[in-house]
Amino acid sequence: RVREHAIVLSEGLQDQRDAVLAKLVTMTGDADVRVQWQLAFSLGEFNGPSVVKALGQLARQADKDADLRLAILTSVGKTLTEFGVALLSDPATMNSSLARDVARMVGSTSNEEASKLLQQGIAASPDSEQVTAVAMAVGEGTMRRGVTLIQLAETMPVDSDIRKLINARLQVARNVARQSEAHLQARIRSVALLGLTGPAFSAETLSGLLSPQSPPELQQAAVKTLLSLAHKPAQEQVLAQWKGLGPAARKDAIDGLTQSRVGAALLLAGLVEGTVKTGEIDRDKQQLLMNYPQAEIRDQARKLLGGAASNRREVVAKYQPALELTGDATRGQAVHAKICMQCHRAGTTGHAVGPDLVSVQNKSPDDLLVAILDPNREAQPVFVSYTASTDDGKVYTGIIAAETAASVTLRRAEAKEDVVLRNQLEELVSNGVSLMPEGMEKDLTPQQVADVIAYIKSLSPPTTK
């Protein structure tokens, strides 16, 4: 039935469109899950309140079905803001991931639409938790355009109740983040919200959370948020308090610093001064620095990190004896957990960035050795890394996980993703190399390589029905 209606739409029979829309709307209430996605796509041919209502009914199932969620997002069209309000007004969808996705999309469009969604969405459910959730989702969208929540609030009338409500919630977040007696998760949520306000409002508060007295999770959150501000004094503050940062916070700090030209330069200065040690910088981040878009950073990184090109074939030849060793799959699993899982899944374990190790289980030991030690010899195009530089000096790297007409999504280690708007791109270039770094031989002995290969060969390929 849905296909028949879609045919009517595709043939452009205008006199039948109203009847088709009415029929589609009635079908959303009792549609089988197998045709809900088709309904969502077909509804995208229309606009108006009835479409928003029908898509809203389908949205109640979207968090359980990724295909349906995608179909809905492609069909909202010109009713995006109205659809966002509908989702935030419905108790069944107000806390859904779809509602947050739509709010981010609205936030990335314009101040006018973002302000409208904030005002109507918060007015629909003005409890404090919902205010925070809506503000964060919209704020994440506006930050993609370089607009903070405070700047967005300033676009509203001075006497606006919503403007006052947002400003009040931001002040509460700043106070909660500072309170050592507050619940840890509440403090972490407050830190995340402060990251959408800009350095003038939040940098001092966040810097105060870098001390060794802060719980490690809070310290990590403060580091990530401070560095997301792309503010040089905030980046300097992180390095100034380096000695007091825990291992996890240091890893997040290096990740954040490499994502801007200023931060990368400061990180290399920290290496020169001895504040940061070479061993603290993961192999993939070293590769990023040694191939940075800016020549001065790239050249200095190669001097500091030993970036002279190595002969990969010689390295592979040197490790050939590993193929004669008896590997242990259990030990290999431990190596995967320590080194490989940040980019490679093995069934249900690890992060999906590079190939799932189950998918290469049928490769020969020789091929696996090459893949580990010379990842660029036969790298698949889908796993080639790209670097995106933006007008405001930020630098992102990763494989292209998704593209739209408006944005590019880059995925890096631990499956972290960065969404970059096309209208902010200075350049987007292929690095011509795999995201997997060279130099793994510095972290693996021949026996460990043999163990990893044994582990990969022990994995069971997915069953087909």
Disulfide bonds with the S-S distance in Angstrom:
none
